[in-house]
Amino acid sequence: MSGWTVIRFWKAVTVAQEEGGYAVLLDARSVRTPSKAPLLMPSRAMAEAVAAEWAAVEDKVDPRLMPITRRVNAAIDKVAVQFDEVAQLVADYGGSDLLCYRAEAPEALVAAQAEAWDPLLDWAAEAYGTRLKVTRGVAPVAQPTEALARLADEVRATTQFQLTALYDLVGLSGSLILGLAATRAEFDAESLWAFSRIDEDWQAGQWGEDEEASANAALKRMDFLQAHHFWELSSASPE
């Protein structure tokens, strides 16, 4: 089934290993993507997570309640067919990385950014053998060509499923370094998300919470954590 306008008709949801990966079956019918491609996944863990989403459907399929299925669809229908373009979009964040643009004042905010962001830039320098430059204010800073090239190589080394997750991790946080850190087991996804929100949280602390902004931030946080989970599924062993 391709699926997004489907009313539930199935009784059983199962996972089956097929040629090329793992599939989800609704009774005996294989789930397909919106573009009618086979919904084949690289690991049983991912397929079981997708199966759980389909099993939870009560009446009509709602993509908003199926974040893993939605990302699998994107990986197959979109990322796989334009991998180089997507990888470049992600890698380009290195040239304007959030962590490299610091406040000029007040000093308390400057200190908060440094405390959270400097260790991440230190980690990236050690992990990738090159360091991004930091500036204060919004004036663009030219990053070393070698640094950007090494970070781009890291992005291109992903699979189509991993890149789908990384696209969201980087886009939501505004930082290639934060996104890459989220793919490493030594970092906590919740903490990384909080690091991406230092400026917004500071402003809220000074001027008060905006209800609409807070609601949007909560949705983005959930999306970031779901993308992190999808990365973990994308990197799981096949069995």
MARLOFI-204522 format. One record per residue (C-alpha): x, z, y; residue in one letter. Coordinates in steps of 0.2 Angstrom, whole numbers, plus 5000, padded with zeros to 4 digits. Each point is the difference from the previous one (the first is absolute). Example, Ala and Ser with C-alpha at 12.3 -4.5 7.8 and 13.67 -1.06 7.14 Angstrom:
2
r c1:5062 | c3:5039 | c2:4978 | res:a
r c1:5006 | c3:4997 | c2:5017 | res:s
# end
This chain:
239
r c1:5000 | c3:5000 | c2:5000 | res:m
r c1:5006 | c3:4996 | c2:5017 | res:s
r c1:4990 | c3:5013 | c2:5007 | res:g
r c1:4996 | c3:5006 | c2:5018 | res:w
r c1:4981 | c3:4996 | c2:4999 | res:t
r c1:4998 | c3:5006 | c2:4982 | res:v
r c1:4986 | c3:5012 | c2:4995 | res:i
r c1:5005 | c3:5011 | c2:4986 | res:r
r c1:4996 | c3:4992 | c2:4983 | res:f
r c1:5013 | c3:5007 | c2:4989 | res:w
r c1:5000 | c3:5015 | c2:4988 | res:k
r c1:5018 | c3:5002 | c2:4995 | res:a
r c1:5016 | c3:4997 | c2:5010 | res:v
r c1:5016 | c3:4998 | c2:4990 | res:t
r c1:5018 | c3:4995 | c2:5002 | res:v
r c1:5008 | c3:4987 | c2:4989 | res:a
r c1:5017 | c3:4993 | c2:4999 | res:q
r c1:5000 | c3:4981 | c2:5001 | res:e
r c1:5014 | c3:4987 | c2:5003 | res:e
r c1:5007 | c3:5003 | c2:5017 | res:g
r c1:4995 | c3:5018 | c2:5002 | res:g
r c1:4985 | c3:5012 | c2:4999 | res:y
r c1:4982 | c3:4995 | c2:5003 | res:a
r c1:4984 | c3:5010 | c2:5004 | res:v
r c1:4985 | c3:4995 | c2:4989 | res:l
r c1:4982 | c3:5003 | c2:5006 | res:l
r c1:4992 | c3:5001 | c2:4982 | res:d
r c1:5009 | c3:4984 | c2:4994 | res:a
r c1:5002 | c3:4991 | c2:5016 | res:r
r c1:5017 | c3:5000 | c2:5009 | res:s
r c1:5000 | c3:5005 | c2:5019 | res:v
r c1:5006 | c3:4986 | c2:5011 | res:r
r c1:5006 | c3:5000 | c2:5018 | res:t
r c1:4989 | c3:4993 | c2:5014 | res:p
r c1:5010 | c3:4984 | c2:4998 | res:s
r c1:4995 | c3:5000 | c2:4982 | res:k
r c1:5018 | c3:5003 | c2:4994 | res:a
r c1:5002 | c3:5012 | c2:4985 | res:p
r c1:5002 | c3:5018 | c2:5005 | res:l
r c1:5016 | c3:5003 | c2:4991 | res:l
r c1:5010 | c3:5015 | c2:5004 | res:m
r c1:5018 | c3:5005 | c2:4995 | res:p
r c1:4997 | c3:5017 | c2:4993 | res:s
r c1:4987 | c3:5009 | c2:4990 | res:r
r c1:5000 | c3:5014 | c2:5013 | res:a
r c1:4994 | c3:4988 | c2:5013 | res:m
r c1:4987 | c3:4992 | c2:4989 | res:a
r c1:4993 | c3:5017 | c2:4995 | res:e
r c1:4999 | c3:5005 | c2:5019 | res:a
r c1:4990 | c3:4983 | c2:5003 | res:v
r c1:4989 | c3:5004 | c2:4985 | res:a
r c1:4996 | c3:5017 | c2:5007 | res:a
r c1:4994 | c3:4992 | c2:5016 | res:e
r c1:4989 | c3:4988 | c2:4991 | res:w
r c1:4993 | c3:5013 | c2:4989 | res:a
r c1:4996 | c3:5011 | c2:5015 | res:a
r c1:4988 | c3:4986 | c2:5007 | res:v
r c1:4983 | c3:5006 | c2:5000 | res:e
r c1:4990 | c3:4985 | c2:5007 | res:d
r c1:5009 | c3:4987 | c2:5011 | res:k
r c1:5018 | c3:4997 | c2:5001 | res:v
r c1:5007 | c3:5007 | c2:5016 | res:d
r c1:5018 | c3:4994 | c2:5004 | res:p
r c1:5002 | c3:5015 | c2:5012 | res:r
r c1:4999 | c3:5012 | c2:4985 | res:l
r c1:5012 | c3:4990 | c2:4989 | res:m
r c1:5017 | c3:5000 | c2:5009 | res:p
r c1:5010 | c3:4997 | c2:4985 | res:i
r c1:4990 | c3:4985 | c2:4994 | res:t
r c1:5000 | c3:4993 | c2:5018 | res:r
r c1:5019 | c3:5001 | c2:5001 | res:r
r c1:5002 | c3:4992 | c2:4983 | res:v
r c1:4989 | c3:4986 | c2:5006 | res:n
r c1:5011 | c3:4998 | c2:5016 | res:a
r c1:5016 | c3:5000 | c2:4989 | res:a
r c1:4993 | c3:4986 | c2:4989 | res:i
r c1:4990 | c3:4989 | c2:5012 | res:d
r c1:5011 | c3:5002 | c2:5016 | res:k
r c1:5017 | c3:5008 | c2:4998 | res:v
r c1:5005 | c3:4990 | c2:4984 | res:a
r c1:4996 | c3:4983 | c2:5009 | res:v
r c1:5009 | c3:5004 | c2:5016 | res:q
r c1:5013 | c3:5013 | c2:4995 | res:f
r c1:5014 | c3:4994 | c2:5011 | res:d
r c1:4989 | c3:5001 | c2:5016 | res:e
r c1:4993 | c3:5017 | c2:4996 | res:v
r c1:5018 | c3:5007 | c2:4996 | res:a
r c1:5005 | c3:4993 | c2:5017 | res:q
r c1:4986 | c3:5008 | c2:5009 | res:l
r c1:5005 | c3:5017 | c2:4992 | res:v
r c1:5018 | c3:4998 | c2:5003 | res:a
r c1:4997 | c3:4995 | c2:5019 | res:d
r c1:4995 | c3:5018 | c2:5003 | res:y
r c1:5018 | c3:5005 | c2:4999 | res:g
r c1:5003 | c3:4992 | c2:5016 | res:g
r c1:4988 | c3:5011 | c2:5009 | res:s
r c1:5000 | c3:5015 | c2:4989 | res:d
r c1:4990 | c3:5015 | c2:5006 | res:l
r c1:5014 | c3:5012 | c2:4996 | res:l
r c1:5011 | c3:4991 | c2:5012 | res:c
r c1:4990 | c3:5002 | c2:5016 | res:y
r c1:5001 | c3:5017 | c2:5007 | res:r
r c1:4991 | c3:5009 | c2:5014 | res:a
r c1:5009 | c3:5002 | c2:5016 | res:e
r c1:4991 | c3:5017 | c2:5004 | res:a
r c1:4994 | c3:5013 | c2:4998 | res:p
r c1:5015 | c3:5008 | c2:4990 | res:e
r c1:4989 | c3:5008 | c2:4988 | res:a
r c1:4993 | c3:4984 | c2:4994 | res:l
r c1:5018 | c3:4992 | c2:5000 | res:v
r c1:5005 | c3:5015 | c2:4989 | res:a
r c1:4986 | c3:4998 | c2:4988 | res:a
r c1:5003 | c3:4981 | c2:4998 | res:q
r c1:5018 | c3:5003 | c2:4997 | res:a
r c1:4997 | c3:5014 | c2:4987 | res:e
r c1:4988 | c3:4989 | c2:4990 | res:a
r c1:5008 | c3:4983 | c2:5002 | res:w
r c1:5019 | c3:5003 | c2:5001 | res:d
r c1:5001 | c3:5005 | c2:4981 | res:p
r c1:4990 | c3:4985 | c2:4995 | res:l
r c1:5012 | c3:4988 | c2:5010 | res:l
r c1:5014 | c3:5010 | c2:4992 | res:d
r c1:4993 | c3:4997 | c2:4983 | res:w
r c1:4997 | c3:4981 | c2:5003 | res:a
r c1:5018 | c3:4999 | c2:5006 | res:a
r c1:5006 | c3:5007 | c2:4984 | res:e
r c1:4988 | c3:4991 | c2:4988 | res:a
r c1:5002 | c3:4983 | c2:5008 | res:y
r c1:5018 | c3:5001 | c2:5007 | res:g
r c1:4995 | c3:4997 | c2:5018 | res:t
r c1:4992 | c3:5009 | c2:5015 | res:r
r c1:4987 | c3:4995 | c2:5012 | res:l
r c1:5002 | c3:5004 | c2:5018 | res:k
r c1:4990 | c3:5012 | c2:5010 | res:v
r c1:4994 | c3:4999 | c2:5018 | res:t
r c1:4990 | c3:5010 | c2:5012 | res:r
r c1:4985 | c3:4991 | c2:5009 | res:g
r c1:4991 | c3:4984 | c2:4995 | res:v
r c1:5014 | c3:4988 | c2:5005 | res:a
r c1:5004 | c3:4989 | c2:4984 | res:p
r c1:5017 | c3:5005 | c2:4991 | res:v
r c1:5008 | c3:4986 | c2:4990 | res:a
r c1:5003 | c3:5006 | c2:4982 | res:q
r c1:5016 | c3:4995 | c2:4991 | res:p
r c1:4997 | c3:4983 | c2:4991 | res:t
r c1:5008 | c3:5008 | c2:4984 | res:e
r c1:4989 | c3:5015 | c2:5000 | res:a
r c1:4984 | c3:4989 | c2:5001 | res:l
r c1:5007 | c3:4988 | c2:4987 | res:a
r c1:5003 | c3:5015 | c2:4988 | res:r
r c1:4983 | c3:5007 | c2:5003 | res:l
r c1:4992 | c3:4983 | c2:4997 | res:a
r c1:5009 | c3:4998 | c2:4984 | res:d
r c1:4992 | c3:5017 | c2:4994 | res:e
r c1:4983 | c3:4993 | c2:5005 | res:v
r c1:5002 | c3:4984 | c2:4991 | res:r
r c1:5006 | c3:5009 | c2:4984 | res:a
r c1:4982 | c3:5006 | c2:4997 | res:t
r c1:4987 | c3:4993 | c2:4989 | res:t
r c1:4984 | c3:4993 | c2:5006 | res:q
r c1:4991 | c3:5016 | c2:4996 | res:f
r c1:5013 | c3:5011 | c2:5008 | res:q
r c1:5001 | c3:4989 | c2:5016 | res:l
r c1:4981 | c3:5002 | c2:5002 | res:t
r c1:5002 | c3:5019 | c2:5000 | res:a
r c1:5015 | c3:4999 | c2:5012 | res:l
r c1:4991 | c3:4988 | c2:5012 | res:y
r c1:4987 | c3:5014 | c2:5003 | res:d
r c1:5013 | c3:5014 | c2:5000 | res:l
r c1:5010 | c3:4992 | c2:5013 | res:v
r c1:4986 | c3:4993 | c2:5010 | res:g
r c1:4990 | c3:5016 | c2:5001 | res:l
r c1:5015 | c3:5011 | c2:5005 | res:s
r c1:5008 | c3:4987 | c2:5012 | res:g
r c1:5017 | c3:5002 | c2:4991 | res:s
r c1:5010 | c3:4991 | c2:4987 | res:l
r c1:5010 | c3:5015 | c2:4997 | res:i
r c1:4985 | c3:5012 | c2:4998 | res:l
r c1:4993 | c3:4987 | c2:4988 | res:g
r c1:5015 | c3:4998 | c2:4990 | res:l
r c1:5002 | c3:5019 | c2:4999 | res:a
r c1:4982 | c3:5001 | c2:4993 | res:a
r c1:5006 | c3:4990 | c2:4985 | res:t
r c1:5013 | c3:5013 | c2:4995 | res:r
r c1:4996 | c3:5015 | c2:4990 | res:a
r c1:5010 | c3:5012 | c2:5011 | res:e
r c1:4988 | c3:4998 | c2:5014 | res:f
r c1:4983 | c3:5007 | c2:5002 | res:d
r c1:4986 | c3:4988 | c2:5006 | res:a
r c1:4990 | c3:5013 | c2:5010 | res:e
r c1:5016 | c3:5005 | c2:5009 | res:s
r c1:5005 | c3:4982 | c2:5004 | res:l
r c1:4982 | c3:4996 | c2:5007 | res:w
r c1:5002 | c3:5015 | c2:5011 | res:a
r c1:5017 | c3:4994 | c2:5006 | res:f
r c1:4991 | c3:4984 | c2:5005 | res:s
r c1:4988 | c3:5009 | c2:5010 | res:r
r c1:5011 | c3:5011 | c2:5011 | res:i
r c1:4996 | c3:4991 | c2:5016 | res:d
r c1:4981 | c3:5000 | c2:4997 | res:e
r c1:5000 | c3:5018 | c2:4995 | res:d
r c1:5010 | c3:5005 | c2:5015 | res:w
r c1:4988 | c3:4991 | c2:5012 | res:q
r c1:4985 | c3:5009 | c2:4991 | res:a
r c1:5009 | c3:5016 | c2:5002 | res:g
r c1:5002 | c3:4998 | c2:5018 | res:q
r c1:4983 | c3:4992 | c2:5005 | res:w
r c1:4988 | c3:5005 | c2:4985 | res:g
r c1:4994 | c3:4990 | c2:4985 | res:e
r c1:4990 | c3:4984 | c2:5003 | res:d
r c1:4986 | c3:5000 | c2:4986 | res:e
r c1:5001 | c3:4981 | c2:4997 | res:e
r c1:5019 | c3:5000 | c2:5000 | res:a
r c1:5000 | c3:5014 | c2:4988 | res:s
r c1:4988 | c3:4991 | c2:4988 | res:a
r c1:5011 | c3:4984 | c2:5001 | res:n
r c1:5015 | c3:5010 | c2:4996 | res:a
r c1:4992 | c3:5008 | c2:4985 | res:a
r c1:4996 | c3:4983 | c2:4993 | res:l
r c1:5017 | c3:4994 | c2:5003 | res:k
r c1:5008 | c3:5015 | c2:4992 | res:r
r c1:4989 | c3:4997 | c2:4984 | res:m
r c1:5005 | c3:4982 | c2:5000 | res:d
r c1:5018 | c3:5005 | c2:5001 | res:f
r c1:4998 | c3:5012 | c2:4985 | res:l
r c1:4991 | c3:4987 | c2:4990 | res:q
r c1:5014 | c3:4988 | c2:5004 | res:a
r c1:5012 | c3:5012 | c2:4994 | res:h
r c1:4991 | c3:5003 | c2:4984 | res:h
r c1:4999 | c3:4981 | c2:4997 | res:f
r c1:5019 | c3:4999 | c2:5002 | res:w
r c1:5001 | c3:5013 | c2:4986 | res:e
r c1:4989 | c3:4990 | c2:4989 | res:l
r c1:5009 | c3:4984 | c2:5004 | res:s
r c1:5016 | c3:5009 | c2:4995 | res:s
r c1:4994 | c3:5008 | c2:4984 | res:a
r c1:5007 | c3:4994 | c2:4983 | res:s
r c1:4989 | c3:4987 | c2:4991 | res:p
r c1:4994 | c3:5013 | c2:4987 | res:e
# end
